[in-house]
Amino acid sequence: MTKRKRQNKSTVDDDNKEDQMDISDDETSDEELEDLTVDTEFEFFDPQKQDFHGIKRLLTQLFSSDAKLFDLSELTEIILDQPLLGSTVKIDGEGAQGDPYALFTVLNLGVHKERSIFKQLRKYLLEKSKEDEQVQKKLDELLQSDNAGIVFSERVINMPVGIVPPMYKMLIEEIQWAVDENEPYKFDWYLILSRTFKEIESTLGSESSGNKKKKKKKPDTLSYFHPEDEIIEQNSDFIFDFKFTQQQASSDSKRTFYDFGVSTAMRLFILRGDKLQAVADELEKACQ
């Protein structure tokens, strides 16, 4: 079912301009093209059966090169089995049959602990956290707890951050409604997985004969794909970073004309249940 709509003014992606509009070079300058925006209205929906492939694609994007280590079909089915909790975002006009461009939901870790995908997640996260005894001990406790929820939040590139505050608001409302009905969604803790990246010095051409040009150094700064993760970070009680098991072979493959490549990784946020409302409030202020 449709939840509500939100209008966003989005910058047109340079790579897709020709697909989205027909503009003559004689009539429009390069500067005007750079400033072009389109008004897009998004609709929020409950997760529905026809979203299976779209949701699985978003989960595959979230887990990146490690996606093959998990039964994401089972995870998608579990998400679809609780249609009154969580949201997808679609383009207005496409209706419920359209593809989901964003997903935001939460699952009870204890309720699903015997499912294969949750056993895979538990093994994976405990292995990744073995060098941080404090975090691993907390994870071991939470990954089988009925009072802990794991949040899955992902969206396609170029989706505006303005869609995020409404999804948080709706999820918090839905959790409260579920708790009022004695459903198992009273969470004392939340786990939130997210992707990160660092720009690293490219090695392209560095080994070529006669190419002795020195690359400029760039700070080894961790960045987020999702701007809202900065607010989540500020409200987290535990944070730990880890590399993908199936690390991508090369960060240079698509960066022939750039001095820097990108190294991606994962970050897990662990925050107390009452902090989710604080995150939602700060996100709404930040997006005003």
Secondary structure, 3 states (H helix, E strand, C coil): CEEEEEEEEEECCHHHHHHHCCCCCCCCCHHHHHHCEEEEEEEEECCCHHHHHHHHHHHHHHHHHHHHHCCHHHHHHHHHCCCCCCEEEEECCCCCCCCCCEEEEEEECCCCCCCHHHHHHHHHHHHHCCCCHHHHHHHHHHCCCCCEEEEEEEECCCCCHHHHHHHHHHHHHHHHHHHHCCCCCCCCEEEEEEEEEEEEECCCCCCCCCCCCCCCCCCCCEEECCCCHHHHHHCCCEEEEECCCCCCCCCCCCCCCCCEEEEEEEEEEEEECCHHHHHHHHHHHHCC
